[in-house]
């Protein structure tokens, strides 16, 4: 990747929100002279090193893990001279956060370098990144590097022309001269440059952010919730440097792929502020719960498992601050190894309840009232037998479940889930959202062997099943549903779906699997609209071909897309309550794509307020290559849907495919509580370009 790509990575880290930790790596033996910093390392005025260095606790031999932790509390006129505009308010919890992080990292074999307050100037941070991380790292696959920052952040006018929204993101360092001043800012461009060099040396680079910058709908317009203090929130410094071509800066539009050896843990989503809670010490909420989970979970925990536990602990913050993970979540925490992939959704004890658990899921994963789940402890073996829970109600936007068995043995098995949370999977679900019942009596052994490997997708049953494999007189197979209607069989991403497949066709069993997966996704998608529309939600959206939307030669064609071409979507909130939009494409080739938000790039849905419309160019899509009718479905939700990516599906190719994508296109009680979702659909014609 080139330098610009890594500047974009640095921008994505800081603009994603928050600003905290980036963990250390293994160093060269101390007797080896440090090599010079790369010529493109950000410029700084060198001084005697200000970083305080602490050795690992109880470690012997060579240290292979190094961290640089930066925390600033002292902001304001008492410390900052010649300020321009308002002063940055001092913080109270960053040094407490620093102590927690230092203790946990040293216990795990890290050599920790620390910069605080007056020692944490812009030049000192750049110098310490070089001396404490880069020059101490050897090119070894088991090296681990970490950087951590706790303090204020801000958007500033773009200086390099690489930001689509016209703003760079910046760390506000100790030597700043106020919210309106130009001094004391470490730009995302500079951070990205340093990350590029670090990623070339360390086997695993970890970034943890627990601070925020101003951005999105929350930019300084709303006061913090009672008892919480934001780490940021001032308006940007200067106008956007993009003229009339400004557009939202989202990962799905501009960011380059994240390096495989970089993991980014953020305290927030990109449109939120990070808070510190006086009631916790004070501490930053994310750092407090992060270190709690780190101290409690076993040594082989993955980042996905760790962040699941942190989110479970921060569930009461969900509407204002929701932590995010970017990168390979299967890596073992603070290590270079990869662990086993976590499959399922998070289940946690409901507060102020003796029997209920909260299930962080939705119909996208097959979860509705009436679903039966198997839940195992978060730190248990992947194949450990779990406890069965039934989803009983939907209250205040949350699925609530309780144990099917209230016996002593079952209650004892629930104890570790009560204490540390659990991972759940669907055993059965109403309205066909779980495994599909299939009569496969007519199927040959080759197809049966494949179907038996997918118990979460298909349940092989008798003649009364909802679906049946039928063999016609010519020996071709199809799947029939209610009334004998055949299911469409996706075979390639560039061909229309078929209704039969010959037994001798290479991948005939895969065609049967594709059909069942497509049907399961379709049912789960429709389930978002199965309980009537929530009160106050009304929406309208239009899909249109959008050529050259930002270069002054824009050409729009409404209600149509060009094969393989670009398009855009405008979503309007015509109701009386805010909603989070999710746009799904159901293609005529059998693919199901979550177009917005771009979950592959860790983008999150932005709430649309009543009477407002999504900005022009903020939701861009790419049409499929196959002409014909495509269905676009808008899900509107009163709260974020964390597992929306589970709806996505690309059929595995069957036979010869001239074109096939490597991945997706990116882009209560059952009687008294309404579901928080609703569906709006539109059919669009994809045509060959002129």
N, C-alpha and C positions, 0 to 999 in steps of 0.2 A: 504493500500500500504506500502511496506517496504522502508527502508531508501534509498536503491539504486534507487528505482523508483523516489523518490523525488529529488535525485541528478540529475537524468536525466531530471526532470522538470526544475530544476535550470539551467542545461546546455542548455536546449532548449530555455529558456528565453533569456540567454545571447548570444547564438550562432545564434539565429533567427535574431540577429542584434541589433543595437542601444543600448542604456542603459538608461533608465529613470525611472520614477515614480513607486512607489508601495504604495498604499494608506492605510491610517490608519484605525483603528478599535476602537470599543467602549472599554472603560476602566473600570476597577474595581473602585469602590468608593475610593477616595484618603485616607480615613481613614483606609482602609484595607491594612495590610502589604503585600508588594509584595512577591509572592512566588519565590523560587529559580528557576533559569533557568534549563532546562533539562540537564541531565548529558552529553548528546551527542551534546549540543550546541557547535559551533566552539570555540576553545580556543582563549582567548585574554587577554592582560594585562590590568586589570581594572584601570581606573583613575577617577578623579572627572568628572562627566558628562560634556561633551563639547557641548551638544545639546542645542540650544536656543529654548524655548518652547513658542508658541503663542496660546492664547485662541481663541475659535470661536468668530466671530463677532456677538454681539447681542444675544448670546445663554443664556438660563437659564436652570437650572437643570443639570442632569447627561449628560456628553458627551458620545455619543456612536460611534463616528467616530474619528479615530486617523491616523495621517500620519507622515511619516519620509521622508523628502526631502533632497537630497544630491546633491550639485553642486560644481564643481571644475573648476576654471579658471586658477589658478596659477600653470602652469607646466613650465619646462625649467630650465636652469642652475642657474637662479637667485634665484630659490626656492629649487631646487633639488641638493643635494651634492653627490660627488663621483659617478658620473654617469658612466654607462657602455653602450657603443654604443651611438647612437644618442639620443638626448633629446626629450622628448615629447613637442610639441609646445603648448604654452599657447592658451587658447580659449578666446572669447570675449562676447559670448551671454548667457553663462549658468546662470549667476546671474540675468540677465534680465528675463530668463525663470523662475528662482526661484521666483522672485517677482510676475510674472503672476500667477504661480501655487498657491503660498501662498495666494494671494488675493482671487482667485476663491474657494479654499478649505475652507478658514475661513468663507467666505460668506455662505457656505453650511454646516456649523456646525462642521467642523473639528478642533480638537486640532492639531496643526502643530509643529513638532520638526524639527529643521534645523541644518544641518552641511555644512559648506563651507570651501574651501581652506585648510589652515593648521589644521583646526579642523577635517577634513574629512580623517583621517588616516584609515588604515585597521582595527585596533583594535577599534577605536572610532565608526566606522560604525557597527561592530558586537555588540559592547556594546549597542549602541543606538537602534539597532533592538530588543535587549532584553528588555532594560529598557523602551523605549518609545512606543513599540508595544506589545511584548509578555506579559510583566509583567503588562501592563495597560489594557489588554483585559480580559473581562469576557466571559464565554462560553454562549453567547446569539446569537440567530439566526439573530437579527437585528444589530449586531456589524459590522462595516466596517473598514478594515485596508488597508493602502496604503503605498507603498514605491516608491520613485522617485530618480533616479540618472541621473545627467547630467555631462558628462566628457568623458575621453578616455576609450577605451576597447582594449583588446588584446587577441590573442590565445597564449597558453603556452603548453609545453609538458605535456601530460596526467600523473597525479601522482597516479591515482587510478585504471587504467586499464579498465575503463568503457566507453571509448570513441572510437567508431569505426574508426574515422579518426586520432586517436592518439593525439588529442589536447583537452585540457580544455579551456574554455573561462573564461576571468577574467576582473573584473573592475580594472582599474588603479587608485589607490588612491593617495592622496597627498604625502605620504611618500615613493614614488617610487624612484628608483635610475637609471632611464633611460630605454630606450627601450630594452636594452640588459641585464638589471639587474634583480635580483630575488625578490627584496623587493617591498612592496606596491602593492600586487595583491590580490584581493578577488575573489577566484575561484568559478566557478559555483557549484562545489560540496558543498562548504560551504553555498552558497546562497540557494541551494536546501534543505539543512538540516533545515535552519531557516524557509523556506517556509512551510516545512512539519509541523513544530510545530505551526506556525501561522494559517495554514489552519484547524488545529484541534480545534482552539479556536474561530476564527472569523466566522461570518455567511457569509461574503463576503470579499474576498481578491482581491485587484486590483494591478496590476503591470503595470507601464507605462515606456517605454524606449525611450529616444531620443538621443542615441549615437550609435556608431558602433564599431565593431572590424574588424580586417582584415580577409578576407575570400573570397572564391570563385574566380571568374574571375577578380574581381576588386582589388585584394590584392596589393595595392601600385603601380600598374603598370600604372595607368592613373591619370593625374592631374585632379583636380576638375573643373567643369564648371566655366566659367567666373562669378565672383561675389559671389561665394560660397566657403565655407571652410568646409572640412570634419572633423568629430569628430572621428578620428581613421584612419586606413589604413596602419599601419606598418606591416611588415612581422611577422610571428609567432616567439615566443621566444623558440628556441630549435627545435630539430627534432621531428617528430611524433613518439610516443611510441606505435607503432603497427607493427613494422617490415615489413614483406612481406604481412601482412594480412590487410593493411590499405584499407579502403573503405570510400566513401563519408558519412558524418554524417548527414542524413536527417531524418526528423520526421517520415517518413513512414517506415524507417528501424528499428529504435531503441527506439524512445520515448515511454514512458508509457502514458496511458490516463491522461488527465489533470483533476485535482480535480474539482468537480462540482461547488465548491464555489470560484474558481480562474478564474479571467479574466485577460488576458494579452494583452496590447495595445502596439504595436511596431511602431516606426517611419519608419521602413523599412521592406523589405523582406530580407531573410537570405543572399542573395548574393549582397546586396547593402550597400552603405555607407549612413550615416545620415549627413545632411549638416546644417550649420548655415549660415544665409543670412545677411550680413551687411546692406542691404537695408531695412530689417525689424526691425532694432533697434540698434544693431544686436540681433537676436533671433535664436534659433533653429527653422527651418521651421515647424517641426511637433508640437512643443509646442505652437508656435504662433497661428497656425490655430486650434489646439485642444482647447486652451482656448477661442478663438473667438467663436467657435461652442458651447462650454460649456456655455458661457455667453448668447448666443442668443437663444438656444433651450429651449423648455418648460421642466418643472420639471419631467415629466413622460417619457422623452426620453430614449430609450434603447441604449445599447452600439452599436448595429448594426446601429441604426439611427444616432448616433453621429459620428461613423467612416465613414458612408456614406457621411455626410456633410464635414468631414475633407478631405476625398479623393476628393470630388468635388472641394474644395478650393485649393487643391494641384495638380490639374490635369496637370498643366504645369511642375510639377516635375516627372511625371509618369515614364519616361524612366530611371531616375536615382534614385528615391526614392519614394516608394509606401507603405503607412502605412498598417499594418496588424492587425487583431483581432483574438485572440484565446480564446476559452472558450464559455460560454453561452451568446451569444449576445442579448438574450431576457431579460437579467437583466436590471433593471432601473439603469441609470448612478449614481454611487456613493451611491448606496442604496442596500439593501438586497432583495428587491422585484423583481418580474418578471413582465415585461410588455408584451404587445401583440406582437407576432412575425411579423416582417416586411417582407412582401412578395412583390417582384418586383425588379426593378433595378433603379439605380440612374440617374436622369436627372438634368442637370445644364445649366445655361445660357452660351452660347458660347461667349468668349471674343471678343471684337471688332466687334460685330455683333448686329444689332438692332432687328433681328427677329429669329435667329437660336438658337437652344438648342442642347447640346451634350448629347447623350444617351450612357451610359456606359453599353453596352450590345453587343450581337453577335447572330448568328443563334442558339446558344445553348438555348437561351430564346425565340426564334422565331422572332428575329429582323433582318430585311433586308431592303434595300431600297424599299419603297412602303408600309411598315408596318404602321398601324394606332395604336397609343398608347393612353391610358387614363392616365393622370398624375395628381396627387394630391400633394399639398404642403407637404413638409417633416414633418412639425409639425402639420399637420391637422389630424382630426379623421380618423381611418383606413377605414371607409366606406364612407368617404366624396366623393361626385361626383367630378370627375376630369375634366380637360381640354383636348380636343383631339388634338394630334399632329400627323403629318405624317412625316415619315423618308424620306427626299428628296434626300440626297446625302451621299456619303462616301468620305471623304477628309482627307488625311494625317492620315489614320488609325482610324478615328473617324466617328461614325454615327451622322449625323446632321439632326434635325427635326425642323419643325415650325408648328404653330397653323393652324388647318383647317379653323377655323372661325376667321376672322380678325376684327370682330365687336367690339364695345366699351365694351360690357359686357364680352366677352371672353378675351379681353386684360386686363381688370381689374382683372379677375380671375387668369391671369398669373402673376400678380405682386408679390404675395408671393413666387412663384416658381422662379422668376427672382432674388428675394432677398436672398432666403434661400435654393433653390434647391427643387427637388420633387422626388416622387417615381412613377414609371411607370409600366404599365402592357399592354400586347398586346391585342388589340381588334380584329384586323384582320391582316393577313400577306399573302404575295404572296407565290406561290408554295406550298400551304398547310402547312405552318409553324405555322399557328394559330390554332384555333379550327377547327376540322375536321367536314365537313358537312355530316350528316348521315340521311338516310331515315329509320326510325324505325317503319314504319306502321305495320309490322308483329310482332313487339316485344310485349310481354305481359306487363301488367301494372307494374308488379314487376320490370322488367328491365327498363322501362321508368322512374320510380320514382328515380332509382339510377342514370341514365344518366343525369337527370335534375339538379342534384347537382353539375355537373362539366361543367359549361359554358365555362371555358377556354380550355377545352379539346374537347368537342363535341357541335356542333350546330345542333339541330334537324330541319331538312328541308324536302323538298318534294321529288318527284320521280327523279328530276335531280341532286340529291346529288352525291358526289364523292363515297360515300359508302352506302351500304344497308344491313340491317339485313334481312336474308333470313331464312325461316323455311321450312325444308324439309318434306317429306311424313311421316317420322318417328317421327316428332315433335322436332327434334334437330335444334339448331340455329347455324348460321355462319354469318360472315361479308364478303360481296363480294365487291371488288373494281372494277377498270376499267377492262372491258372485262370479268367480272364475276369471276375473280380470287379471291379465298377466302384468307382472312388475316390469318396468324398464330395466334393461341390463346395460350399465355403462361399460364400454370396452376400451375406448381411447378418448383422450382429451381433445381430439380433432375430428371425431366422428359422432354422428347421432347415435343415441342409445338404441338397442335392438330389443326384441322380445324373446328370441330363442338363441341358443348356442349349441353347436354341434359337439358331440362327445369327443370327437377326435381333434377339435380345435385346441391348439396349445393354450393352456391356462383356462380351460373351461370351468374348472372349480373356482378360479379367481373371478370369473364373470358372475357366478352365483354369489360369491362374497360381496362383490361390488354392489350388486342389486340390493342385498340385505343391508349393507352399510348406508347406501343412499336412502333407502326407505326409513331406516332408523333416524338419520339426520333430519329427514323431511318431517317425521312425526314430532321430533323434539322441537323443531322450529315452529310448527303449528301450535304446539302446546303453549307457547308464549302468548297466544291470543285466545286460549280456550276458556277463560273465565269472564269474559266481558271486559270492556274497557274501563280502567280505573277512572274515578271521578276527576274531572278537571283536565284530563289529557286529550288533546286534539292536535293532530299534526298533518302537514302536507309536505310532499317532497317531489322533486322532479329530477330525472336523469337525462343528461344531454351530452352529445358529442361536443367536445370543447377543444378546438384547435388553437394553439398559440395563445393561451390565456394570459400570458404575462409580458409579451413582447410588442404590444401595440397593434398586432394584426389578428386580433381574436375573431374566431368564426364559430358560432354556436348553432347546433342543430338539435332542436328539442325532441324528446321522446324517441331518440334513435341513437345508436352507437355504430361506429365503423369497426369492422373486423380487426381485432388486434390493436385498435386505436385508443387514444386517450379520451376520457370523459370526465365530467364533474357532476356533483350532486349538491343541490340546495335543499336544506331541510328547514321548514318553518314551524314554529310553535304557535299554533292558533288557539291553544287552550288557556287555562288559568293557573297552571302549576308548572314548574320547571321539569324537564325530563332529560335523561341521558339517551342519545340516539346510538343505535347499532344497525349498520347496513349489511345485509347478507344477499349474495347473488346465488340463485339456483339456476345453473346453466343447463342448456339442452344437451350437453355432452355428459352430464352426470356429476360434474364437480359442484361443490358447495363452498363458496368463498366468503369469508368475513372480510368485507372491503373496508369497513370503518368500525372501530379503530383498527389501525394496522398492528395487530397483535404480534406479528413476527418481529416488529421493531419496537415492541413494548410501548406502543402508543396507547393512550387511554382516552376514553370518550369524554368530551367536554359538554357540560350541561348547557342546554339552550333555555333561556328564560322566556316567559310568556310574551308574545308579541314580537319576538326576535327571530331572525333567520341566520343560519350559518353563513359566515363571510364567503364571498366569491372566491373560489379556488382553494378553500380550506379542506374540501373533501374531494380528492382526485381519485379516479379509478381507471383501470385498463380493461377493455372489453375482451371477451374470449375470441378465439380465431374462427369459430364455427358460426356461420350466418344462421339466422333464425330467431325464434322467440326466446328471450331470456326473462326470468322473473326476478325482480328486485323486491326485497322484503325489508321494511323498516321496523325494528323493534324499539319501542320507546319505554323507558323504565324510570321509575321514581328514584331508584338507587343504582349504583354501578353494578354491572354483572361481571364478576371476576372470571368466570369459566366460559365466556362466550366463545373462545377459540375451539372448544370441544365440538362446535357445530361444523367446523371446516372438514371437507373431505375431497380428496383427489383420487379417483379410481386408479387402481393398478392396471397397467396396460395388458390387454388380452390380444394375442396374435400380433400382427404387424401394425405399428402405429408410426405414421410419418412425423408426427409432432407430439411430444408429451412433456409437460413441465416437470421440473425437479421438485417443485413445491407449489404452494398456493399462490393465487394472485393476491396482491396486497393493495396492497392497499389496506299460618292462619287457621282458623278452623275452616273446614270445608264449606260451612254454611254461613258464617258471619263475617268472614274476612275476605276482601277482594285481593286478587293477585296484583302486583305492582306493574305488570307489563301489558303492552298492547301491540297489535300488529297492523301495519299499513302496507299494502302490496301494490305493485305496478309492473305491468308487462311491457318490455321494451324490445324493439326489433333491432337486431344486429345485422348490418348489411355490408356487402363488399364495398370497399372504398372506391371512389371515382377513378 
